Amino acid sequence: MQNNGGMLEVSFKKHLKIEMFGHLHNVGIRFRLMTKAYECRISGFVMHGKQGSLYLEVEGTEPDLDEFIKFCKRRVPGAVINRIEIENGEIFNYNSFEMIG
């Protein structure tokens, strides 16, 4: 809940599945994503996906997820992001954000 000028706003948790495609390996992008997830109060994980992609599952409030997605779409030095696919998923209530593999 957030206090917005005397009114309380309730922020519900969402779960997103994200797959990033492009040149993403050996450039430190997983560490940068994990650091940003902590800053945005996002829980979940990042791991290597199929055919050189990165696969993430993330949970947080919509404003926090929006900020995280904007970061994912920014240019990361050394990385080339060709495409990002995002879909809603089922809440798992992750407790932290982890790098897998």
C-alpha positions, -999 to 999 in steps of 0.1 A, spaced: 0 0 0 11 35 -8 -1 68 7 -10 91 -22 -20 125 -8 -42 110 20 -56 82 -2 -43 47 0 -34 29 -32 -31 -9 -31 -5 -23 -54 -10 -59 -64 18 -82 -73 21 -94 -110 42 -122 -125 59 -118 -159 78 -142 -181 104 -124 -201 127 -138 -229 154 -116 -243 170 -124 -277 202 -111 -292 239 -111 -283 236 -113 -245 263 -136 -233 297 -127 -217 287 -90 -214 275 -89 -177 239 -84 -185 226 -110 -160 244 -93 -132 230 -59 -143 195 -74 -144 199 -88 -109 212 -55 -95 182 -36 -111 158 -62 -98 170 -55 -62 167 -18 -68 131 -23 -81 121 -47 -53 116 -74 -80 118 -111 -71 123 -141 -94 152 -153 -115 173 -149 -147 189 -178 -166 203 -187 -200 174 -196 -223 172 -215 -256 195 -206 -285 214 -178 -267 184 -160 -252 180 -150 -215 149 -161 -197 135 -143 -167 105 -148 -144 99 -117 -123 73 -106 -97 65 -73 -83 40 -44 -83 31 -30 -117 51 3 -112 82 -17 -101 78 -41 -131 74 -12 -155 106 4 -143 124 -30 -146 111 -36 -182 123 -1 -192 157 -11 -179 156 -44 -199 149 -24 -231 178 0 -226 211 -4 -244 236 -24 -222 272 -20 -232 284 -50 -252 249 -65 -255 227 -64 -286 190 -69 -278 171 -78 -309 137 -88 -294 120 -90 -260 89 -112 -254 68 -106 -223 38 -126 -211 19 -128 -179 23 -158 -156 11 -173 -124 23 -158 -91 49 -180 -73 58 -156 -45 95 -157 -50 114 -144 -20 145 -130 -38 160 -126 -72 186 -151 -83 209 -159 -112 205 -195 -122 233 -213 -141 
